[in-house]
Amino acid sequence: MNKHINLLLLATENILRHKTKTVVVCLCIVAILSPFITAIAISEGIREQSLISVGESADLYLTYDEFGRNAAVPLKYLDEIKKIFGVTKAIPRIIGRGYLQNKLAVIVGIRREDIPPSVSCISGRVFEHAHEVIVGYELANHFQLHPGDQFSMRGQQRKTFTVTGLFSADSSIWGASMILMSFQDAGELFGKQDVATDIQIYTLPGHNSAIAADLYDIFQNEPYRIQDKQMIETYFKKGFMLKEGIFTALYTIAFALGIPAILVASGFGLSERRREIGIMKATGWNTLEVLELISFEQIFISLLGAVTAIVLSILWVKLFHGAFIAQFFVAEMPMLPKFTLPSRFLPLPCLLSFFFAFLLTMVGSIYSSWRASVEPPVISMK
């Protein structure tokens, strides 16, 4: 045991003595691992927030079906839907996109009494009258909007809206570029009256199947589509898995290009290391002891590089808002987001990062060290 402890201490001394090599290898590890850790953390954070939103939302979503896609559903059936046994609440919504000058915004039309409790304002109040809106914090910051300001949307210049409140910066990322208005105003904005993009149906537990049968009787030959909460959750999970897979495929190319840099850096000062190994062999060291010493060195360097990469990834997300990576996971996200994205730094990606770093540094050093250790000491010390 004392021998292993002495080798561990000697490995620490070697790392401190070869500072240049240690710094170069750590920088290579950080450059390769930081984008990977940052991307996975952002993806997991957004996935978690999305699933929380789905879990707290409606039990069923009713739309029309048009060419295999969701289409607007007429409101003439709303009263009948509310009367179905097991339905506790039916909320029609209009969700669309529009331009506020040159910036794309998400438009949500909903009745004031149906606004979720999670919607809070850091300034002003929720809309109460026609032509009043509350605006997401990113849009408000971009256009310097404050309660009482007025604006008009592209394609509907004759309709002027008044800002009554701003979304809290602590709300979900989906509210960052959102404009929330009354259901009637949203219908007028898009030129669609008496229809909704979907109807959220809240139900009593265990009644979804019976409610689906009643909806079939109501719509009969109409091309309607009904989706439950589990189906929506599946869509979210598949979407994030697809984006993570695409990112991983693209990153693998960059990772492969970075491997030679790690290998070269790991062998930095190879001739000096060969002489050191030759001296060790001449003074009685055996091959296993030399390889154990090298392994300890690579463990320390890998751990240092992986921890540094994790710390930089946290700073990348918290201080720089996932710049240059966030838009890969969130559509319409600018290159330099102005708000902090949700993130989750899970143990598994961090452990994998350490093992990747250890594997690469070992590949770059263990073979050359073994070759030097099995050679006669006189040849190694030349």
FIBADO-974349 format. One record per residue (C-alpha): residue number from 1; x, y, z. Coordinates in steps of 0.25 Angstrom, whole numbers. Each point is the difference from the previous one (the first is absolute). Layout:
BEGIN
NUM:X:Y:Z
...
//
This chain:
BEGIN
1:0:0:0
2:11:10:3
3:6:-3:-13
4:-13:4:-7
5:-1:13:9
6:15:3:-4
7:-3:-1:-15
8:-13:9:2
9:8:10:7
10:11:-1:-11
11:-10:2:-11
12:-5:12:6
13:14:6:1
14:2:-4:-15
15:-12:8:-4
16:4:12:7
17:14:-1:-5
18:-5:-1:-15
19:-9:12:1
20:0:3:-15
21:-4:-14:-4
22:-11:-1:11
23:-6:14:-4
24:1:-4:-15
25:-7:-13:2
26:-11:6:9
27:-3:11:-10
28:-2:-11:-11
29:-9:-8:9
30:-8:13:4
31:-2:4:-15
32:-5:-14:-3
33:-9:-2:12
34:-6:14:3
35:-9:1:-12
36:-5:-15:2
37:-3:2:15
38:-7:14:-3
39:-9:-6:-11
40:-4:-12:9
41:-3:9:12
42:-9:10:-8
43:-7:-11:-7
44:-3:-7:13
45:-5:13:6
46:-9:4:-11
47:-5:-15:0
48:-3:1:15
49:-7:13:-1
50:-8:-5:-12
51:-5:-12:7
52:-4:8:12
53:-8:9:-9
54:-7:-12:-6
55:-3:-7:13
56:-7:13:5
57:-8:2:-12
58:-13:-6:-6
59:-3:-15:0
60:-5:1:-15
61:3:9:-12
62:-11:1:-10
63:3:5:-14
64:-5:-3:-14
65:8:-8:-10
66:5:5:-13
67:10:-7:-9
68:5:-8:12
69:2:13:8
70:-7:8:11
71:-10:10:-5
72:-9:10:6
73:-12:-6:7
74:-14:8:0
75:-5:6:13
76:-14:-5:-3
77:2:-13:7
78:6:7:13
79:-13:0:8
80:-2:-15:-4
81:14:-4:5
82:-2:7:13
83:-13:-8:3
84:8:-13:-2
85:0:-8:13
86:14:0:6
87:4:13:-7
88:4:10:11
89:4:11:-10
90:2:3:-14
91:9:12:-5
92:1:4:-14
93:13:7:-4
94:6:6:-12
95:15:-2:-2
96:7:6:-12
97:12:8:-4
98:2:14:-5
99:10:11:-2
100:2:12:9
101:8:8:-9
102:11:-9:-4
103:0:-10:12
104:-9:-13:0
105:-9:-1:12
106:-10:-11:5
107:-14:5:1
108:-9:-6:10
109:-15:3:0
110:-7:-4:13
111:-12:4:8
112:5:8:12
113:-7:-9:10
114:8:-12:-6
115:14:6:2
116:8:-10:7
117:4:3:15
118:15:-1:-4
119:-1:12:-9
120:6:12:9
121:4:14:-4
122:12:7:5
123:-6:13:-4
124:-14:4:-3
125:-12:-9:0
126:-8:-10:-8
127:-8:5:-11
128:-15:3:3
129:-5:7:-12
130:0:-1:-15
131:13:3:-7
132:8:-2:12
133:12:-10:1
134:11:-5:9
135:14:-2:-6
136:11:-9:2
137:13:5:7
138:9:-2:-13
139:-9:8:-9
140:-2:11:11
141:15:1:1
142:3:0:-15
143:-11:11:-3
144:1:7:13
145:-14:-2:3
146:-7:4:13
147:-14:0:5
148:-8:11:-7
149:8:-1:-13
150:-7:-3:-13
151:4:-8:-12
152:-6:-7:-13
153:3:-13:-6
154:5:-2:-14
155:-12:-4:-9
156:-10:7:9
157:5:14:1
158:-14:6:2
159:-1:-8:14
160:8:7:11
161:3:-8:13
162:3:6:13
163:10:-7:10
164:-6:-2:13
165:11:-9:6
166:13:-7:-2
167:2:-15:3
168:9:-4:11
169:15:-3:-3
170:-2:-12:8
171:-11:-6:-8
172:3:-11:-10
173:8:3:-13
174:-13:-2:-8
175:-5:14:5
176:13:7:-4
177:-5:4:-14
178:-15:-1:3
179:-11:10:-1
180:-13:-4:8
181:-13:6:-4
182:-15:-3:1
183:-6:-11:-8
184:-8:10:-8
185:12:9:-4
186:8:-12:-4
187:-11:-4:-10
188:-1:14:-6
189:15:1:-1
190:1:-13:-8
191:-14:2:-7
192:-6:-13:6
193:-13:2:7
194:-7:-11:7
195:11:-10:0
196:11:-4:9
197:14:-7:-3
198:-4:-10:11
199:-9:-2:12
200:6:-4:13
201:-8:-10:7
202:2:-3:15
203:-6:-13:5
204:-3:-8:12
205:10:-12:2
206:-4:-12:-7
207:-10:6:-10
208:8:3:-12
209:-5:-12:-8
210:-15:3:3
211:3:14:-4
212:6:-4:-13
213:-12:-8:-3
214:-9:12:3
215:8:9:-9
216:-1:-11:-11
217:-15:2:1
218:0:15:0
219:10:1:-12
220:-4:-13:-8
221:4:3:-14
222:8:12:3
223:15:-1:-2
224:4:2:15
225:13:-5:7
226:1:-2:15
227:14:-2:7
228:2:-3:15
229:11:5:9
230:8:-13:-2
231:0:2:-15
232:5:14:2
233:10:-4:9
234:5:-10:-10
235:1:10:-10
236:9:9:9
237:9:-12:3
238:2:-4:-14
239:3:14:-5
240:11:2:11
241:6:-14:-3
242:0:4:-15
243:7:13:3
244:10:-6:10
245:3:-11:-11
246:2:10:-11
247:9:8:9
248:8:-12:5
249:2:-4:-15
250:5:14:-3
251:9:1:12
252:6:-14:-2
253:7:6:-13
254:6:11:8
255:3:-10:11
256:8:-9:-10
257:7:12:-5
258:4:4:14
259:6:-14:4
260:13:2:-8
261:2:13:8
262:-2:-8:13
263:10:-11:-4
264:11:10:-4
265:-2:8:12
266:1:-13:9
267:13:-3:-6
268:5:14:2
269:15:-1:4
270:1:-15:-4
271:15:0:0
272:1:5:14
273:-10:-10:5
274:8:-11:-7
275:12:4:8
276:-7:1:13
277:-6:-14:-3
278:14:-5:-3
279:6:5:13
280:-12:-6:8
281:3:-14:-7
282:15:2:3
283:-3:3:15
284:-8:-13:2
285:-14:4:-5
286:-8:-11:-7
287:-10:2:-12
288:-12:-1:8
289:4:11:10
290:3:9:-12
291:-13:-2:-6
292:-7:2:13
293:7:13:2
294:-4:4:-14
295:-15:-4:3
296:0:8:12
297:5:12:-8
298:-11:-1:-10
299:-11:-2:10
300:4:13:7
301:1:7:-14
302:-13:-5:-4
303:-7:3:13
304:6:14:-1
305:-5:2:-14
306:-14:-6:2
307:-2:9:12
308:5:12:-7
309:-9:-3:-12
310:-13:-2:9
311:3:13:7
312:2:8:-13
313:-13:-7:-5
314:-8:5:12
315:6:14:-2
316:-4:-1:-15
317:-14:-2:4
318:-2:9:12
319:8:12:-5
320:0:-1:-15
321:-14:-7:-1
322:5:-12:-9
323:5:9:-11
324:2:-6:-14
325:-6:-14:5
326:-14:4:6
327:-6:3:-14
328:3:-14:-4
329:-11:-5:11
330:-9:12:-1
331:-6:5:-13
332:1:15:-3
333:10:1:11
334:11:11:-3
335:15:-3:0
336:1:8:13
337:-12:-2:9
338:-3:11:10
339:-6:-10:10
340:5:-12:8
341:-5:-13:-6
342:-4:-12:9
343:11:-10:2
344:3:-13:7
345:14:-5:3
346:-3:-14:2
347:11:-10:6
348:0:-9:-12
349:5:10:-11
350:11:5:10
351:5:-14:3
352:0:-4:-15
353:8:13:-2
354:10:-4:10
355:1:-14:-6
356:2:5:-14
357:11:9:4
358:7:-11:8
359:-1:-9:-12
360:5:10:-10
361:12:4:9
362:3:-15:3
363:0:-3:-15
364:10:12:-2
365:10:-4:11
366:-1:-15:4
367:5:-6:-13
368:12:9:-1
369:3:-2:15
370:-1:-15:-1
371:10:0:-12
372:10:8:8
373:-2:-8:12
374:3:-14:-7
375:12:6:-7
376:14:-1:6
377:3:12:10
378:12:4:-9
379:-9:2:-12
380:-11:7:7
381:10:10:6
382:7:4:-13
//
